[in-house]
Amino acid sequence: MSTRTPMKRYFSNTATVIVAGSALALAGCSDSDDPVQVQSSTDIRAFHAVPDAPPVNITFNGATGVSALDFGENSGFATLSAGSYDIDVNAIVPGTDPTVIDVDGLSLPNGERTTLFAVGTVDATDGAERDLAALPVAEPVNEPSASQIAISVVHAAPAAGPVDIYVTGFGASLGGLTPIDADFKDSAELASAVDAAPAYQVRITADGDQHTVVYDSGSLDLSGFAGQKLIVAAVNSTTQSESDASPVKLVAINDTTQVELLDTNTQAGAKVAHLSPDAGEVEVFANTAVELIPAFSYGDVVAGVDTYALVASGDYVFDVAPNTDSVADSVYTSGTLTLAPGSETSVLAVGDVAGGATPFELITSADENRAYATHARVKVIHGAAAVANVDVYVAAAGDFNSANIVSDGPAPLLADFAFKGDSGYVDLAAGDYDIFVAAAGTATVAIEALGVTVSNGNVLSIIARGADESAGATITTAGLIVLTN
């Protein structure tokens, strides 16, 4: 269970009380009995539940209210004048940001508190009911005491059809219990506020089948929400490590924060790339006792360029040794790496075993593999120990070559990029690209990759590597390794 404060995106219109014409009334009349006209107000927040959409901006009657709201985040409540609103949800993509959800005349009544869920999928290949839509959900009606919680649940996961939702004490049998029967876009409130103190468990089963559990929260401590109203939304899992445990996860939202609740069986994902040019064939041990990778050669990626090895979450210390089947021969012991449930991490073995200016080490890069149906995301990592700082150029395929990319091409995507540098993710439209890596500030191209196809939904890590310098080397030139979701 991870907790985060989601108040990262803000409404621009946050006036809590709007006094209509009061200044004019006060200026024009000294009678203290004249009433001050107070306009009615409503509270609203937005929640992004579209699993294949990029971050979005949301406008209310043409004015930007929420900026750069990402999947699984809520904006926090803001107070607006009660009334009718035209609402546009605009996807943030390379180029002009299109409107992907358009709601005309949504009524926001006086005194209500509404959570507006953006739901559906951009690529709604499984039917029109999965099309993008705005789903308004009122806060729970029940008023909890100081020791209770009022809970509403929302089915906002397009990956799941009709399901049964059980909210019970931890370990309770489901036999004989009546579930919340929910289909996509349904919402329901528990019949009454419940005590906050017990350990709870949320289980989602196939519709009408108590024995097929598709999501299990494990033991939940909700005591921190005592006295509050809580909306619990089921949303899609979006990465290999999450989806391997369950197609859905839960997000619990109160007025100030939210908690992500992964399936209790969720593991961590890791892949390891061998980029140490002089290391030869090695093996990798985890926490001294586990031979994680028995044989590992330069350029290899384990589990694979497009998949992760799923391991129990926790703290890991890695040893790298020559391929002798003995951790006692370790030539490198890492620091502690914490792998959280649902995380995905690329571990890169870089530098030279023989030492020198670039000694051997393991570096890590946190991967964010949620696919955007609208475009690709790319990050670049400099893993070539023998190559100094570089400039990285990306151009449409065929527009330039290694002889003229520096003089005639676009500005470098990354300038003066140092060994072990990690660019973070950059949005890129689908298409075919040529990639050139030149020594920083020069026209000398050291690495080129021509005709790299980038598709919508791709999440790529492009890693610069040097030539293999070990005995019996087979990779004799510098190049790139591309890791993908």
C-alpha positions, -999 to 999 in steps of 0.1 A, spaced: 0 0 0 15 33 -11 4 67 1 8 100 -17 -5 135 -15 -21 142 -48 -25 179 -46 -2 185 -75 -26 199 -100 -47 229 -92 -79 246 -104 -73 282 -114 -107 292 -102 -105 286 -64 -126 313 -49 -146 297 -21 -172 325 -18 -183 347 -46 -200 380 -35 -221 392 -65 -224 430 -67 -215 437 -31 -190 464 -38 -216 483 -58 -243 479 -31 -220 492 -4 -209 521 -25 -244 532 -34 -262 528 -2 -253 534 35 -283 514 49 -267 486 69 -299 466 66 -293 460 28 -286 424 21 -254 412 7 -260 388 -22 -239 356 -19 -238 334 -49 -242 296 -43 -212 274 -47 -203 238 -55 -171 217 -49 -156 196 -77 -124 176 -83 -112 156 -112 -98 121 -113 -79 107 -144 -89 70 -148 -82 65 -186 -54 40 -186 -40 46 -221 -43 84 -221 -15 109 -214 -17 136 -188 -46 160 -195 -57 196 -190 -93 202 -181 -112 234 -188 -145 246 -173 -165 270 -195 -133 276 -215 -111 284 -185 -83 260 -175 -92 244 -142 -68 215 -140 -33 212 -155 -12 181 -164 -34 156 -144 -19 122 -148 -35 87 -147 -44 77 -112 -43 112 -98 -70 135 -85 -69 173 -86 -82 180 -51 -114 198 -45 -120 234 -57 -150 256 -52 -168 270 -82 -201 289 -86 -230 265 -88 -245 262 -122 -240 246 -156 -206 240 -171 -192 230 -204 -162 208 -197 -133 198 -220 -106 173 -213 -76 179 -235 -48 153 -239 -13 166 -237 5 152 -268 33 163 -292 18 192 -312 -17 206 -306 -35 191 -276 -68 176 -288 -101 175 -269 -108 139 -260 -138 143 -237 -164 170 -243 -193 175 -219 -219 202 -225 -240 216 -197 -230 195 -168 -251 207 -138 -231 213 -106 -257 221 -80 -253 242 -49 -237 226 -19 -227 194 -37 -192 178 -37 -186 160 -70 -157 139 -82 -155 140 -120 -139 108 -133 -125 107 -168 -131 70 -178 -129 47 -208 -100 40 -232 -85 60 -260 -83 28 -281 -118 15 -273 -114 -17 -294 -136 -37 -270 -168 -19 -276 -185 15 -275 -192 12 -237 -154 17 -232 -154 50 -251 -141 81 -233 -166 97 -210 -169 119 -180 -184 101 -150 -197 124 -121 -197 107 -87 -212 124 -56 -194 120 -23 -209 95 2 -242 107 18 -237 89 51 -222 111 78 -195 92 97 -188 96 134 -153 103 146 -146 66 147 -163 57 114 -157 59 76 -183 65 49 -173 46 17 -184 48 -19 -169 25 -45 -166 33 -82 -159 8 -111 -136 29 -133 -116 0 -148 -124 -7 -185 -103 -39 -183 -130 -54 -161 -166 -61 -170 -193 -70 -144 -178 -79 -111 -187 -85 -75 -170 -64 -48 -167 -75 -12 -156 -52 16 -151 -74 47 -131 -78 79 -97 -93 71 -99 -131 64 -137 -132 65 -153 -159 44 -172 -147 14 -198 -175 17 -233 -161 22 -223 -125 18 -240 -101 -6 -215 -82 -27 -217 -49 -44 -227 -59 -80 -209 -35 -103 -203 -30 -140 -180 -5 -156 -190 31 -147 -212 20 -118 -208 35 -83 -224 26 -50 -222 36 -14 -219 11 15 -253 9 32 -240 27 63 -208 42 77 -184 15 91 -160 14 120 -126 25 110 -106 4 135 -108 -32 122 -85 -46 96 -105 -46 63 -101 -66 31 -114 -58 -3 -119 -86 -28 -132 -84 -63 -145 -116 -79 -159 -126 -113 -196 -117 -115 -216 -144 -96 -185 -165 -88 -171 -161 -53 -143 -186 -60 -126 -166 -88 -109 -137 -70 -94 -113 -95 -82 -87 -69 -73 -91 -32 -62 -61 -12 -48 -82 17 -51 -66 52 -60 -29 51 -56 -5 80 -81 23 73 -80 38 108 -62 69 95 -94 78 76 -116 78 107 -143 105 106 -139 109 68 -157 102 36 -138 80 12 -142 71 -25 -125 39 -35 -121 36 -73 -111 5 -92 -88 14 -121 -68 -6 -146 -34 -20 -139 -11 -6 -165 23 -24 -163 36 -60 -164 43 -61 -127 8 -49 -117 -11 -69 -143 6 -101 -135 -12 -100 -101 -45 -85 -111 -61 -66 -140 -71 -39 -116 -59 -19 -86 -77 4 -62 -73 40 -53 -88 54 -21 -94 92 -21 -103 116 7 -102 154 8 -64 157 11 -47 126 -1 -50 93 -18 -37 57 -13 -29 33 -41 -39 -3 -31 -22 -29 -52 -32 -66 -52 -15 -82 -23 4 -106 -47 20 -78 -67 57 -83 -72 85 -60 -85 99 -61 -120 136 -59 -129 157 -64 -160 195 -63 -161 217 -53 -190 254 -62 -193 272 -31 -206 306 -35 -190 330 -37 -220 358 -56 -204 339 -79 -180 334 -109 -203 309 -135 -191 297 -130 -156 269 -141 -132 248 -121 -108 238 -131 -73 211 -115 -52 215 -112 -14 245 -136 -17 224 -167 -17 204 -166 -50 221 -171 -83 199 -146 -101 216 -148 -136 238 -179 -141 256 -167 -173 256 -132 -187 275 -119 -217 282 -84 -230 251 -70 -246 227 -95 -230 195 -83 -213 178 -105 -187 148 -112 -185 146 -96 -220 145 -63 -238 107 -64 -237 100 -82 -204 109 -81 -167 118 -108 -142 92 -106 -115 107 -109 -80 94 -104 -45 95 -68 -34 120 -59 -8 157 -49 -4 183 -64 -26 221 -64 -26 237 -77 -59 271 -94 -64 287 -96 -98 313 -124 -103 331 -142 -131 311 -172 -143 325 -196 -117 292 -204 -98 306 -189 -66 296 -156 -50 329 -158 -32 345 -147 -65 325 -115 -65 342 -85 -81 315 -60 -72 289 -57 -44 261 -32 -49 245 -10 -23 210 -18 -12 183 -15 -39 147 -14 -27 122 -28 -52 87 -18 -43 56 -37 -53 45 -27 -88 78 -10 -96 98 -18 -127 135 -11 -128 163 -14 -154 197 -23 -138 227 -16 -160 262 -31 -154 285 -4 -167 322 7 -165 353 -14 -165 361 -43 -142 398 -34 -145 390 0 -129 405 33 -142 385 64 -149 352 45 -152 352 17 -126 326 -10 -127 292 -4 -111 255 -11 -113 233 19 -121 195 19 -120 168 36 -140 132 36 -128 109 26 -157 74 41 -162 59 17 -186 22 29 -189 15 30 -226 -1 61 -242 -24 53 -272 -16 88 -285 22 87 -289 54 72 -276 77 80 -247 114 77 -250 143 80 -225 180 79 -233 207 66 -211 245 70 -217 260 36 -208 291 37 -230 321 40 -206 346 46 -233 327 75 -248 329 109 -232 301 135 -232 279 133 -263 252 152 -282 222 131 -292 203 140 -323 169 126 -334 155 133 -369 129 119 -392 143 89 -410 162 98 -442 163 136 -436 199 137 -426 230 115 -424 261 112 -402 279 138 -424 254 166 -421 232 160 -390 254 183 -369 257 211 -394 223 210 -410 201 190 -386 179 200 -357 194 210 -323 204 180 -303 177 164 -282 204 160 -255 235 182 -254 267 175 -235 252 143 -222 275 126 -197 283 89 -190 256 74 -168 232 103 -177 195 95 -178 173 119 -198 139 109 -183 110 105 -207 105 126 -238 72 125 -258 76 115 -294 51 112 -322 48 78 -339 71 74 -370 105 63 -383 135 81 -369 173 82 -373 194 86 -341 229 100 -341 253 102 -312 282 126 -316 311 136 -294 299 167 -276 304 199 -295 319 182 -325 306 168 -359 321 134 -351 293 108 -350 302 78 -329 270 59 -330 241 59 -354 208 39 -356 189 44 -388 152 37 -394 141 32 -357 104 27 -358 85 43 -329 48 34 -325 20 48 -304 20 30 -271 58 24 -271 78 32 -240 115 29 -249 148 32 -232 176 38 -257 209 30 -242 243 40 -258 269 12 -253 305 9 -263 323 -19 -281 330 -52 -264 367 -51 -251 368 -86 -235 386 -116 -248 368 -131 -278 348 -99 -283 320 -102 -309 305 -67 -306 333 -46 -321 316 -12 -326 297 12 -304 259 11 -307 225 12 -290 204 -12 -270 167 -5 -271 145 -17 -241 108 -16 -245 75 -21 -226 
